[in-house]
Amino acid sequence: MTRTSNDELWVMTADRVADGTGRAARPGTYVGVRGDRIVETGPVAALTGRPEARRLEFPGCTILPGLVDSHGHLTFSAGPVPLEDIQAESDGQLVLRAATNAREALLAGVTTVRDLAGRGRTTLEVRDAIAAGLIPGPRLLAAGRPITIPNGHCHFLGGVAQGVKAVRALAEELIAEGVDVIKVMATGGNMTVTSDPLEPQFTTEELRAVVEVATAAGRRVTAHARGVKGIRAAVEAGVQNIEHSRMEVAPGTWAFDGELARLMADKGVTAAVTMAASYRAFQRQEAGGRVGLRPGAIPIPIRQQNARMLREAGVRVVVGTDAGAALARFDEAVHVEMELLVGAGWTPEEAIEAGTLGAAVAMGWEKEVGSLEPGKVADIVVVRGDPTRSISDVRQIECVVLEGRVVAQRGRLIGDTRPTPWPVDEIAKRPALT
């Protein structure tokens, strides 16, 4: 199906609609689209006598908002040890890998991804290529190079600075490059052997300088932060999101800080707990395979407990997968994250909200995407079955609509998003070369 004219209404119907707000699914409901926007929703019975509304009907299915991943890395390999891959590959190889990952994410029902670290300008170039219709993929927001210290977490991506003056200058440089969000490595991390995942990399004053630059430019700041001290520094500095937020205090030791969690809640700081980033890696490690996990990695059941306690403290926990990390593949990472949230005590409707509207809130895009409401962009996913009863049904992708256009059905991309498709008829009329 190609995009219809702006004046033509078409509707989607299925057994039920889960609108992404966390409310109970509504049976016998349709979603109406005109151009690239949702224009109405309502009971299917109301369509009687409206022959102008062209229908796409999906019996046995559920209509959801397009899925949203607030933390991905399209240029990362999702191999057993991504650190080795990214250090061995050229920028051109990274861009090609990102194109493949973007395609896989779209086929998995993900219509918006926030990429939170890439080397040089690679992720910005991928973002622009998707927006121009040169390659298929979800809507992409890109952080470009993350801000880190010399030899710090992901220093090889090119965003190194230290001291208030230097981090402010780098933040200004990133804004000038056109980033959509600024990512700062508030602690060390797993992918860099020269950094300590539990120790702060920046002072509160340095982090505050980054926030000031971003705020002046209308951008958000999200912080990679695993250790309690680094989380606290980032929250006190005014970042909007914490990535990972594992409350680690020593190697292999988790100690939940309730006061810090309440401070996050009071400031409206969201948490992406990124459990999908390690789920398959733990499985491979348990089977004796080599994988990029450090000794003492906090196990999944503890991460689920941490997520649950964050929510109980009032923190909004959202889906951010860290897709691209060790064995965190773009064709399933969002699904895994929602499944693990249900395992942590979320209802299926709440997990769907975390992977749609909640993630959109974390990114500051909740007025445009994340729920099936009139006026929002028509990003829509149809899945077979009922994920409000069995969350794993979210994996059964039947149809993906991006900005009012059906772009995938049953695991296959369809259509051509380029603004000027190949002029087949014109080329056929050209004389043959002699």
VOPAGU-2260 file (C-alpha; in pm, 1 decimal, decimal comma):
REM VOPAGU-2260
SITE   aa  ch    i         X         Y         Z
SITE  MET   A    0       0,0       0,0       0,0
SITE  THR   A    1     140,2     337,7     -94,1
SITE  ARG   A    2      58,8     651,9      93,3
SITE  THR   A    3    -282,5     784,4       3,8
SITE  SER   A    4    -367,6    1146,3     -65,2
SITE  ASN   A    5    -402,0    1372,1     235,2
SITE  ASP   A    6    -778,8    1383,0     181,6
SITE  GLU   A    7    -835,7    1007,1     180,3
SITE  LEU   A    8    -931,2     836,3     507,0
SITE  TRP   A    9    -836,5     474,6     563,2
SITE  VAL   A   10    -891,6     268,4     873,5
SITE  MET   A   11    -736,6     -31,9    1042,7
SITE  THR   A   12    -945,1    -282,6    1234,2
SITE  ALA   A   13    -848,8    -583,5    1446,3
SITE  ASP   A   14    -984,4    -781,1    1738,0
SITE  ARG   A   15    -856,9    -517,9    1979,5
SITE  VAL   A   16    -656,8    -198,2    2011,8
SITE  ALA   A   17    -398,3    -143,9    2288,9
SITE  ASP   A   18    -334,0     227,9    2256,4
SITE  GLY   A   19      -0,8     252,4    2445,4
SITE  THR   A   20    -134,7     451,6    2740,1
SITE  GLY   A   21    -144,9     151,2    2972,1
SITE  ARG   A   22    -523,3     136,1    2965,9
SITE  ALA   A   23    -699,3    -192,3    2902,4
SITE  ALA   A   24    -723,8    -294,0    2537,8
SITE  ARG   A   25   -1046,9    -199,4    2361,1
SITE  PRO   A   26   -1221,1    -465,7    2152,5
SITE  GLY   A   27   -1398,7    -379,0    1829,8
SITE  THR   A   28   -1205,9     -54,8    1781,1
SITE  TYR   A   29   -1064,4     103,5    1466,2
SITE  VAL   A   30    -781,2     349,7    1403,7
SITE  GLY   A   31    -837,7     605,7    1127,1
SITE  VAL   A   32    -547,9     757,1     930,6
SITE  ARG   A   33    -532,3    1049,1     692,0
SITE  GLY   A   34    -196,9    1138,5     540,8
SITE  ASP   A   35      71,1    1077,2     801,8
SITE  ARG   A   36    -152,9    1131,9    1106,3
SITE  ILE   A   37    -401,5     942,4    1316,7
SITE  VAL   A   38    -723,5    1139,9    1283,0
SITE  GLU   A   39    -974,7     931,6    1476,2
SITE  THR   A   40   -1037,5     617,5    1675,5
SITE  GLY   A   41   -1364,9     461,4    1775,8
SITE  PRO   A   42   -1590,6     155,8    1774,0
SITE  VAL   A   43   -1599,7     -34,8    1446,5
SITE  ALA   A   44   -1979,5      -7,2    1450,5
SITE  ALA   A   45   -1942,3     365,7    1391,5
SITE  LEU   A   46   -1798,7     294,6    1045,0
SITE  THR   A   47   -2137,8     172,1     921,2
SITE  GLY   A   48   -2254,3     394,9     641,4
SITE  ARG   A   49   -1905,3     537,1     575,3
SITE  PRO   A   50   -1801,0     372,9     248,3
SITE  GLU   A   51   -1535,4     639,8     192,2
SITE  ALA   A   52   -1323,2     486,5     469,0
SITE  ARG   A   53   -1104,0     223,6     300,7
SITE  ARG   A   54   -1034,2     -63,9     541,1
SITE  LEU   A   55    -739,6    -280,9     630,3
SITE  GLU   A   56    -880,8    -563,8     838,9
SITE  PHE   A   57    -672,2    -788,3    1066,4
SITE  PRO   A   58    -883,8   -1059,8    1230,1
SITE  GLY   A   59    -715,9   -1243,1    1516,8
SITE  CYS   A   60    -476,0    -952,9    1569,8
SITE  THR   A   61    -404,7    -658,2    1800,9
SITE  ILE   A   62    -326,6    -301,7    1694,3
SITE  LEU   A   63     -47,7    -127,2    1888,8
SITE  PRO   A   64     143,5     198,0    1853,3
SITE  GLY   A   65     475,7     167,7    1675,8
SITE  LEU   A   66     730,0      39,8    1927,9
SITE  VAL   A   67     986,8     284,8    2065,1
SITE  ASP   A   68    1340,7     201,7    2180,0
SITE  SER   A   69    1492,8     486,9    2377,3
SITE  HIS   A   70    1842,9     333,5    2379,6
SITE  GLY   A   71    2004,0     158,0    2085,6
SITE  HIS   A   72    2335,8     147,4    1898,5
SITE  LEU   A   73    2274,1      86,5    1530,4
SITE  THR   A   74    2644,4      78,9    1440,1
SITE  PHE   A   75    2722,5    -189,2    1701,8
SITE  SER   A   76    2735,6    -551,6    1589,9
SITE  ALA   A   77    2530,2    -729,9    1859,9
SITE  GLY   A   78    2795,3    -999,4    1826,4
SITE  PRO   A   79    2939,3   -1190,2    2123,8
SITE  VAL   A   80    3203,7    -918,3    2178,5
SITE  PRO   A   81    3094,4    -595,9    2002,5
SITE  LEU   A   82    3394,9    -404,2    2137,2
SITE  GLU   A   83    3625,4    -606,5    1914,0
SITE  ASP   A   84    3403,5    -555,6    1610,0
SITE  ILE   A   85    3368,4    -179,2    1633,0
SITE  GLN   A   86    3740,6    -130,6    1684,4
SITE  ALA   A   87    3820,4    -340,8    1377,0
SITE  GLU   A   88    3566,3    -186,7    1138,3
SITE  SER   A   89    3587,8     127,0     924,8
SITE  ASP   A   90    3329,2     403,5     936,2
SITE  GLY   A   91    3192,1     276,1     605,7
SITE  GLN   A   92    3144,0     -71,8     749,2
SITE  LEU   A   93    2970,0      75,5    1052,7
SITE  VAL   A   94    2724,3     266,2     835,2
SITE  LEU   A   95    2645,8     -47,5     635,6
SITE  ARG   A   96    2595,0    -243,6     957,0
SITE  ALA   A   97    2364,4      29,3    1084,8
SITE  ALA   A   98    2155,5       4,9     768,4
SITE  THR   A   99    2108,6    -367,4     830,0
SITE  ASN   A  100    2020,0    -311,7    1196,9
SITE  ALA   A  101    1773,4     -36,8    1105,0
SITE  ARG   A  102    1595,8    -274,0     867,0
SITE  GLU   A  103    1576,3    -545,0    1134,2
SITE  ALA   A  104    1437,0    -300,3    1389,6
SITE  LEU   A  105    1165,0    -183,1    1151,7
SITE  LEU   A  106    1061,7    -539,8    1071,4
SITE  ALA   A  107    1040,0    -602,5    1447,5
SITE  GLY   A  108     778,4    -326,7    1478,9
SITE  VAL   A  109    1012,2     -54,1    1604,8
SITE  THR   A  110     925,0     277,6    1443,6
SITE  THR   A  111    1139,7     509,4    1657,8
SITE  VAL   A  112    1492,3     451,3    1790,1
SITE  ARG   A  113    1715,6     683,6    1989,4
SITE  ASP   A  114    2076,8     593,7    1907,8
SITE  LEU   A  115    2293,4     674,9    2206,9
SITE  ALA   A  116    2650,4     647,0    2082,0
SITE  GLY   A  117    2832,8     605,2    1756,2
SITE  ARG   A  118    3176,9     680,8    1618,1
SITE  GLY   A  119    3229,5    1016,9    1457,1
SITE  ARG   A  120    2935,4    1118,0    1239,2
SITE  THR   A  121    2827,2     765,2    1144,6
SITE  THR   A  122    2495,3     763,3    1329,0
SITE  LEU   A  123    2408,6    1114,7    1210,0
SITE  GLU   A  124    2464,6    1003,7     850,4
SITE  VAL   A  125    2243,4     698,4     901,1
SITE  ARG   A  126    1972,7     915,9    1056,9
SITE  ASP   A  127    1978,2    1149,8     759,6
SITE  ALA   A  128    1976,3     862,8     508,2
SITE  ILE   A  129    1666,8     711,5     670,1
SITE  ALA   A  130    1492,4    1049,4     680,4
SITE  ALA   A  131    1568,9    1101,1     310,3
SITE  GLY   A  132    1426,5     759,8     220,8
SITE  LEU   A  133    1761,6     629,3      97,0
SITE  ILE   A  134    1748,1     327,8     329,2
SITE  PRO   A  135    1456,5     174,6     520,8
SITE  GLY   A  136    1446,3     211,4     893,5
SITE  PRO   A  137    1270,8     357,8    1194,1
SITE  ARG   A  138    1264,7     725,2    1272,6
SITE  LEU   A  139    1608,5     785,3    1425,6
SITE  LEU   A  140    1724,9    1031,0    1688,7
SITE  ALA   A  141    2103,1    1033,6    1723,4
SITE  ALA   A  142    2343,9    1138,8    1996,9
SITE  GLY   A  143    2653,5    1104,5    1780,8
SITE  ARG   A  144    2971,3    1083,7    1986,7
SITE  PRO   A  145    2914,7    1031,5    2359,4
SITE  ILE   A  146    3101,0    1257,2    2599,6
SITE  THR   A  147    3356,6    1061,5    2800,0
SITE  ILE   A  148    3696,5    1110,1    2964,6
SITE  PRO   A  149    4039,6    1015,5    2823,8
SITE  ASN   A  150    4052,3     633,5    2817,1
SITE  GLY   A  151    3698,2     637,6    2955,4
SITE  HIS   A  152    3394,7     435,0    2852,1
SITE  CYS   A  153    3370,4     431,1    2470,9
SITE  HIS   A  154    3655,4     680,9    2429,9
SITE  PHE   A  155    3726,2     520,9    2089,1
SITE  LEU   A  156    3407,4     680,8    1953,5
SITE  GLY   A  157    3574,7    1021,5    1955,7
SITE  GLY   A  158    3396,2    1227,3    2221,6
SITE  VAL   A  159    3672,4    1280,9    2478,3
SITE  ALA   A  160    3685,5    1580,5    2713,2
SITE  GLN   A  161    3769,5    1655,0    3075,2
SITE  GLY   A  162    3716,1    1963,5    3289,9
SITE  VAL   A  163    3425,0    2206,9    3285,9
SITE  LYS   A  164    3560,4    2420,4    3001,7
SITE  ALA   A  165    3641,5    2122,2    2778,8
SITE  VAL   A  166    3312,4    1935,2    2827,6
SITE  ARG   A  167    3118,8    2256,0    2763,3
SITE  ALA   A  168    3311,1    2308,4    2439,3
SITE  LEU   A  169    3250,1    1949,4    2328,7
SITE  ALA   A  170    2878,7    1976,9    2405,7
SITE  GLU   A  171    2862,4    2293,2    2193,1
SITE  GLU   A  172    3048,3    2112,6    1913,5
SITE  LEU   A  173    2797,7    1826,7    1922,1
SITE  ILE   A  174    2506,2    2068,0    1904,1
SITE  ALA   A  175    2666,9    2232,5    1601,6
SITE  GLU   A  176    2700,7    1888,0    1439,1
SITE  GLY   A  177    2324,8    1845,3    1468,8
SITE  VAL   A  178    2278,0    1583,7    1739,7
SITE  ASP   A  179    1925,0    1524,8    1868,0
SITE  VAL   A  180    2034,7    1444,1    2224,5
SITE  ILE   A  181    2359,7    1451,0    2419,7
SITE  LYS   A  182    2485,9    1131,1    2577,7
SITE  VAL   A  183    2734,9    1156,4    2862,3
SITE  MET   A  184    2918,0     865,6    3022,3
SITE  ALA   A  185    2868,2     949,6    3389,4
SITE  THR   A  186    3039,8     624,3    3491,9
SITE  GLY   A  187    3267,4     374,1    3326,3
SITE  GLY   A  188    3119,0      81,1    3140,5
SITE  ASN   A  189    3142,4    -277,1    3032,1
SITE  MET   A  190    3272,4    -216,4    2678,7
SITE  THR   A  191    3591,4     -38,4    2783,0
SITE  VAL   A  192    3851,5    -223,0    2985,9
SITE  THR   A  193    4024,3     102,2    3085,7
SITE  SER   A  194    3715,3     233,6    3266,6
SITE  ASP   A  195    3550,4     140,4    3596,8
SITE  PRO   A  196    3174,7      86,5    3557,9
SITE  LEU   A  197    3116,5     177,2    3923,5
SITE  GLU   A  198    3310,6     502,9    3948,0
SITE  PRO   A  199    3203,5     849,1    3830,1
SITE  GLN   A  200    3384,5     984,6    3525,6
SITE  PHE   A  201    3272,1    1344,4    3572,7
SITE  THR   A  202    3199,5    1579,6    3857,7
SITE  THR   A  203    2855,0    1725,4    3909,4
SITE  GLU   A  204    2990,5    2059,8    3787,4
SITE  GLU   A  205    3113,9    1907,6    3461,5
SITE  LEU   A  206    2783,2    1732,9    3403,5
SITE  ARG   A  207    2593,0    2051,0    3483,6
SITE  ALA   A  208    2790,8    2235,0    3215,2
SITE  VAL   A  209    2675,5    1977,5    2958,4
SITE  VAL   A  210    2314,6    2013,4    3072,6
SITE  GLU   A  211    2333,2    2392,4    3044,1
SITE  VAL   A  212    2456,2    2374,3    2683,6
SITE  ALA   A  213    2194,9    2117,8    2588,4
SITE  THR   A  214    1910,3    2303,9    2755,8
SITE  ALA   A  215    2000,7    2626,4    2577,3
SITE  ALA   A  216    1979,2    2438,8    2247,0
SITE  GLY   A  217    1652,6    2262,1    2330,6
SITE  ARG   A  218    1817,9    1922,6    2366,4
SITE  ARG   A  219    1804,2    1657,1    2637,7
SITE  VAL   A  220    2094,1    1495,6    2818,7
SITE  THR   A  221    2094,8    1127,2    2902,1
SITE  ALA   A  222    2359,8     967,8    3119,6
SITE  HIS   A  223    2510,7     621,8    3108,4
SITE  ALA   A  224    2534,2     549,5    3480,9
SITE  ARG   A  225    2565,4     218,3    3663,0
SITE  GLY   A  226    2726,1     298,5    3998,0
SITE  VAL   A  227    2532,0     484,0    4266,5
SITE  LYS   A  228    2780,9     773,1    4290,4
SITE  GLY   A  229    2768,5     839,9    3917,6
SITE  ILE   A  230    2389,8     817,3    3908,4
SITE  ARG   A  231    2364,7    1070,6    4189,1
SITE  ALA   A  232    2603,5    1315,2    4020,3
SITE  ALA   A  233    2407,1    1295,6    3694,8
SITE  VAL   A  234    2069,3    1342,0    3863,4
SITE  GLU   A  235    2193,4    1636,0    4069,5
SITE  ALA   A  236    2334,7    1792,1    3751,4
SITE  GLY   A  237    1989,8    1787,4    3587,7
SITE  VAL   A  238    2002,1    1511,8    3324,4
SITE  GLN   A  239    1663,4    1392,1    3202,7
SITE  ASN   A  240    1737,2    1019,2    3167,6
SITE  ILE   A  241    1954,0     756,2    3333,2
SITE  GLU   A  242    2063,0     461,9    3120,7
SITE  HIS   A  243    2113,4     127,8    3302,5
SITE  SER   A  244    2061,1     273,9    3652,9
SITE  ARG   A  245    2168,7     -48,1    3822,2
SITE  MET   A  246    2257,0      93,9    4164,8
SITE  GLU   A  247    2588,3     -94,7    4179,9
SITE  VAL   A  248    2824,8     -17,3    4467,7
SITE  ALA   A  249    3108,3    -270,7    4426,6
SITE  PRO   A  250    3202,4    -536,3    4170,3
SITE  GLY   A  251    2909,9    -775,4    4154,5
SITE  THR   A  252    2729,8    -595,5    4437,6
SITE  TRP   A  253    2388,8    -428,8    4408,1
SITE  ALA   A  254    2258,4    -201,9    4685,9
SITE  PHE   A  255    1940,7     -12,2    4603,9
SITE  ASP   A  256    1950,6     352,1    4714,7
SITE  GLY   A  257    1592,8     447,2    4795,0
SITE  GLU   A  258    1674,8     811,6    4862,9
SITE  LEU   A  259    1841,9     844,7    4522,8
SITE  ALA   A  260    1546,6     674,9    4353,1
SITE  ARG   A  261    1306,3     920,1    4517,2
SITE  LEU   A  262    1526,4    1208,3    4400,2
SITE  MET   A  263    1502,2    1073,3    4044,5
SITE  ALA   A  264    1124,4    1053,0    4078,4
SITE  ASP   A  265    1099,3    1406,4    4219,0
SITE  LYS   A  266    1303,4    1544,2    3928,2
SITE  GLY   A  267    1112,5    1344,1    3666,7
SITE  VAL   A  268    1422,9    1150,7    3561,2
SITE  THR   A  269    1335,5     835,6    3368,1
SITE  ALA   A  270    1526,2     507,7    3387,7
SITE  ALA   A  271    1596,8     269,7    3100,5
SITE  VAL   A  272    1712,1     -45,3    3277,2
SITE  THR   A  273    1841,9    -213,3    2956,3
SITE  MET   A  274    1793,9    -573,7    3065,8
SITE  ALA   A  275    1784,0    -695,6    2706,0
SITE  ALA   A  276    2145,3    -582,8    2669,0
SITE  SER   A  277    2271,4    -884,2    2864,4
SITE  TYR   A  278    1993,1   -1142,8    2854,2
SITE  ARG   A  279    2123,6   -1346,7    2560,5
SITE  ALA   A  280    2482,6   -1284,3    2669,8
SITE  PHE   A  281    2414,4   -1449,4    3005,0
SITE  GLN   A  282    2260,9   -1744,0    2821,4
SITE  ARG   A  283    2569,9   -1783,5    2603,2
SITE  GLN   A  284    2800,8   -1748,4    2902,5
SITE  GLU   A  285    2611,2   -2016,0    3092,7
SITE  ALA   A  286    2649,9   -2244,5    2791,5
SITE  GLY   A  287    3026,4   -2193,9    2801,1
SITE  GLY   A  288    3054,7   -1948,1    2513,4
SITE  ARG   A  289    3278,5   -1642,3    2500,4
SITE  VAL   A  290    3089,9   -1317,0    2539,7
SITE  GLY   A  291    3156,8    -953,2    2629,2
SITE  LEU   A  292    3048,8    -963,4    2993,3
SITE  ARG   A  293    3276,0    -861,3    3276,8
SITE  PRO   A  294    3314,8   -1078,8    3587,5
SITE  GLY   A  295    3059,7    -978,4    3850,3
SITE  ALA   A  296    2790,7    -865,0    3604,9
SITE  ILE   A  297    2463,3    -817,1    3791,8
SITE  PRO   A  298    2230,9   -1109,3    3697,2
SITE  ILE   A  299    1893,1   -1058,7    3533,7
SITE  PRO   A  300    1678,4   -1142,7    3843,1
SITE  ILE   A  301    1857,6    -868,8    4039,8
SITE  ARG   A  302    1812,4    -625,3    3751,7
SITE  GLN   A  303    1441,8    -706,8    3752,0
SITE  GLN   A  304    1425,8    -642,6    4126,3
SITE  ASN   A  305    1609,6    -313,9    4074,5
SITE  ALA   A  306    1359,4    -211,6    3803,6
SITE  ARG   A  307    1067,3    -300,6    4027,1
SITE  MET   A  308    1204,7     -95,8    4318,6
SITE  LEU   A  309    1271,3     201,4    4092,7
SITE  ARG   A  310     907,7     194,8    3985,4
SITE  GLU   A  311     787,6     155,1    4344,4
SITE  ALA   A  312     987,0     469,7    4430,5
SITE  GLY   A  313     796,9     660,3    4160,1
SITE  VAL   A  314    1057,5     649,3    3882,4
SITE  ARG   A  315     921,7     604,4    3531,0
SITE  VAL   A  316    1091,7     292,4    3393,8
SITE  VAL   A  317    1092,9     288,0    3013,4
SITE  VAL   A  318    1206,7      55,6    2738,7
SITE  GLY   A  319    1561,6     122,5    2631,9
SITE  THR   A  320    1736,8    -193,7    2523,8
SITE  ASP   A  321    2101,8    -110,0    2448,1
SITE  ALA   A  322    2045,8    -305,5    2126,9
SITE  GLY   A  323    2376,9    -361,7    1950,8
SITE  ALA   A  324    2543,8    -470,7    2275,0
SITE  ALA   A  325    2650,7    -833,0    2317,5
SITE  LEU   A  326    2385,2   -1052,7    2149,2
SITE  ALA   A  327    2118,5    -781,5    2190,8
SITE  ARG   A  328    1982,2    -803,0    1836,3
SITE  PHE   A  329    1758,6    -540,8    1682,4
SITE  ASP   A  330    1513,1    -804,8    1559,4
SITE  GLU   A  331    1406,6    -887,5    1917,0
SITE  ALA   A  332    1561,5    -653,9    2176,3
SITE  VAL   A  333    1245,1    -450,2    2238,7
SITE  HIS   A  334    1041,2    -769,9    2268,5
SITE  VAL   A  335    1289,9    -916,4    2518,4
SITE  GLU   A  336    1284,9    -598,4    2727,3
SITE  MET   A  337     905,1    -599,7    2752,8
SITE  GLU   A  338     902,2    -969,8    2838,0
SITE  LEU   A  339    1154,7    -910,1    3117,3
SITE  LEU   A  340     947,0    -620,8    3252,4
SITE  VAL   A  341     645,3    -851,8    3272,8
SITE  GLY   A  342     869,4   -1098,1    3454,4
SITE  ALA   A  343     954,8    -817,4    3695,3
SITE  GLY   A  344     588,9    -752,4    3781,4
SITE  TRP   A  345     457,0    -526,4    3505,2
SITE  THR   A  346     123,6    -616,9    3350,9
SITE  PRO   A  347     140,9    -671,3    2973,5
SITE  GLU   A  348     -40,4    -338,2    2921,1
SITE  GLU   A  349     215,4    -163,6    3143,0
SITE  ALA   A  350     504,7    -322,7    2954,6
SITE  ILE   A  351     353,0    -211,6    2624,1
SITE  GLU   A  352     322,8     141,7    2764,4
SITE  ALA   A  353     689,7     133,3    2867,4
SITE  GLY   A  354     782,4      34,1    2511,2
SITE  THR   A  355     564,5     295,2    2342,4
SITE  LEU   A  356     444,7     606,9    2523,7
SITE  GLY   A  357     687,5     570,0    2815,5
SITE  ALA   A  358     991,3     553,4    2588,4
SITE  ALA   A  359     855,3     846,9    2388,3
SITE  VAL   A  360     826,0    1049,4    2711,4
SITE  ALA   A  361    1189,1     973,7    2794,4
SITE  MET   A  362    1289,5    1112,3    2455,0
SITE  GLY   A  363    1062,4    1416,8    2474,7
SITE  TRP   A  364     857,9    1294,5    2176,1
SITE  GLU   A  365     535,9    1201,3    2352,2
SITE  LYS   A  366     335,6    1467,2    2166,8
SITE  GLU   A  367     420,0    1302,9    1834,9
SITE  VAL   A  368     454,0     927,4    1888,8
SITE  GLY   A  369     397,8     651,0    2142,6
SITE  SER   A  370      18,7     619,4    2157,4
SITE  LEU   A  371    -274,0     578,9    1921,6
SITE  GLU   A  372    -440,3     917,0    1967,1
SITE  PRO   A  373    -579,7    1164,0    1712,1
SITE  GLY   A  374    -320,0    1417,7    1603,1
SITE  LYS   A  375     -21,2    1190,7    1652,9
SITE  VAL   A  376     197,6    1049,0    1378,5
SITE  ALA   A  377      47,7     733,0    1229,4
SITE  ASP   A  378     310,5     486,2    1350,5
SITE  ILE   A  379     115,2     163,4    1399,0
SITE  VAL   A  380     201,4    -203,4    1448,2
SITE  VAL   A  381     -33,3    -498,9    1408,6
SITE  VAL   A  382      60,1    -822,8    1585,1
SITE  ARG   A  383    -101,8   -1163,8    1566,5
SITE  GLY   A  384    -258,8   -1279,8    1890,4
SITE  ASP   A  385    -312,6   -1077,3    2206,6
SITE  PRO   A  386      -1,8    -931,9    2376,2
SITE  THR   A  387    -221,7    -789,8    2653,1
SITE  ARG   A  388    -265,8   -1151,2    2767,6
SITE  SER   A  389      65,6   -1299,6    2653,0
SITE  ILE   A  390     331,6   -1031,7    2608,3
SITE  SER   A  391     537,5   -1255,7    2380,5
SITE  ASP   A  392     271,9   -1212,0    2110,6
SITE  VAL   A  393     435,4    -874,8    2050,3
SITE  ARG   A  394     692,8   -1071,5    1850,8
SITE  GLN   A  395     430,1   -1183,1    1596,3
SITE  ILE   A  396     451,5    -885,1    1364,4
SITE  GLU   A  397     183,6    -881,6    1096,4
SITE  CYS   A  398     206,2    -524,7     965,3
SITE  VAL   A  399     408,5    -209,0    1028,6
SITE  VAL   A  400     287,3     140,8     942,5
SITE  LEU   A  401     535,4     428,8     952,1
SITE  GLU   A  402     406,6     784,6     912,4
SITE  GLY   A  403      83,7     665,4     755,6
SITE  ARG   A  404     244,6     424,9     510,2
SITE  VAL   A  405     247,2      46,2     527,3
SITE  VAL   A  406     617,1     -39,0     512,8
SITE  ALA   A  407     629,4    -404,1     617,8
SITE  GLN   A  408     403,6    -707,6     619,0
SITE  ARG   A  409     479,3   -1056,0     753,6
SITE  GLY   A  410     852,2    -995,6     782,1
SITE  ARG   A  411     896,3    -833,9     440,9
SITE  LEU   A  412     958,9    -472,5     354,1
SITE  ILE   A  413     726,8    -334,3      90,4
SITE  GLY   A  414     701,6     -16,5    -109,7
SITE  ASP   A  415     967,4     238,9    -191,9
SITE  THR   A  416    1025,1     532,2      42,4
SITE  ARG   A  417    1256,7     726,8    -187,0
SITE  PRO   A  418    1119,4    1069,8    -281,5
SITE  THR   A  419    1213,0    1012,6    -649,9
SITE  PRO   A  420    1197,9     638,7    -733,2
SITE  TRP   A  421    1390,6     492,7   -1023,2
SITE  PRO   A  422    1227,5     623,5   -1345,0
SITE  VAL   A  423    1174,0     283,3   -1506,8
SITE  ASP   A  424     946,1     403,6   -1788,4
SITE  GLU   A  425    1178,8     686,6   -1884,7
SITE  ILE   A  426    1485,6     464,0   -1885,8
SITE  ALA   A  427    1310,1     202,6   -2098,1
SITE  LYS   A  428    1264,7     462,2   -2373,1
SITE  ARG   A  429    1633,9     547,2   -2394,1
SITE  PRO   A  430    1817,4     416,9   -2702,4
SITE  ALA   A  431    2045,1     120,9   -2648,2
SITE  LEU   A  432    2418,7     182,9   -2644,1
SITE  THR   A  433    2600,5      69,7   -2956,2
